[in-house]
Amino acid sequence: MTVSLDRFAQGLPDPADAKVMAECAGCGGEIYEGEDVYVINGDITHSEWECLVQYVDPEVKTIEEALK
């Protein structure tokens, strides 16, 4: 029996086998086991900028509208 010590012998893990751990509070997408995330006030978002912006949901207003 020959044992391979090549670290690439088994290949990369199949992404379809990853377990869904949570739902992103920003984009609503699935967050998989092993992904990096941000936790904001107990809510979980992907670590991508777009998800953080969607989570914060900034409103576009003029300064006059914002000061009312």
C-alpha positions as CSV (number, residue, x, y, z in Angstrom):
1,M,0.0,0.0,0.0
2,T,1.4,3.4,-1.0
3,V,0.6,6.5,1.0
4,S,0.6,9.8,-0.8
5,L,1.9,12.7,1.2
6,D,1.0,15.1,-1.6
7,R,-1.2,17.7,-0.1
8,F,-3.2,18.0,-3.3
9,A,-3.8,14.3,-3.6
10,Q,-7.4,14.6,-2.4
11,G,-8.3,17.7,-4.4
12,L,-10.2,20.7,-3.1
13,P,-13.4,20.2,-1.0
14,D,-16.6,20.2,-3.0
15,P,-18.4,23.5,-2.3
16,A,-21.7,21.7,-2.8
17,D,-21.0,19.8,0.4
18,A,-20.6,22.9,2.6
19,K,-23.2,23.2,5.3
20,V,-25.4,26.3,5.4
21,M,-24.9,27.9,8.8
22,A,-26.9,31.2,8.6
23,E,-28.6,33.8,6.4
24,C,-26.9,37.1,5.6
25,A,-28.8,40.0,7.1
26,G,-27.6,42.2,4.3
27,C,-28.2,40.3,1.0
28,G,-30.3,37.5,2.3
29,G,-27.9,34.9,0.9
30,E,-26.8,31.7,2.5
31,I,-23.6,31.8,4.7
32,Y,-21.7,28.5,4.5
33,E,-19.5,26.8,7.0
34,G,-15.9,28.2,7.0
35,E,-16.9,31.7,5.5
36,D,-15.7,34.9,7.1
37,V,-18.5,37.1,8.5
38,Y,-19.2,40.3,10.4
39,V,-21.5,40.2,13.5
40,I,-23.2,43.5,14.0
41,N,-25.6,43.8,17.0
42,G,-26.1,40.1,16.8
43,D,-26.9,40.0,13.1
44,I,-24.6,38.1,10.7
45,T,-23.5,39.4,7.3
46,H,-21.0,38.3,4.7
47,S,-17.7,40.0,4.9
48,E,-18.2,41.7,1.5
49,W,-18.6,45.5,1.4
50,E,-21.9,45.2,-0.6
51,C,-23.6,43.1,2.1
52,L,-22.5,45.6,4.8
53,V,-24.0,48.5,2.7
54,Q,-27.2,46.6,2.2
55,Y,-27.4,45.8,6.0
56,V,-27.0,49.5,6.9
57,D,-29.4,50.5,4.1
58,P,-28.4,54.2,3.8
59,E,-31.0,56.6,2.5
60,V,-30.1,59.1,-0.1
61,K,-31.4,62.5,0.9
62,T,-30.6,66.2,0.6
63,I,-29.2,67.9,3.7
64,E,-32.4,69.8,4.1
65,E,-34.4,66.5,4.1
66,A,-32.1,64.9,6.6
67,L,-32.3,67.9,9.0
68,K,-36.1,67.9,9.2
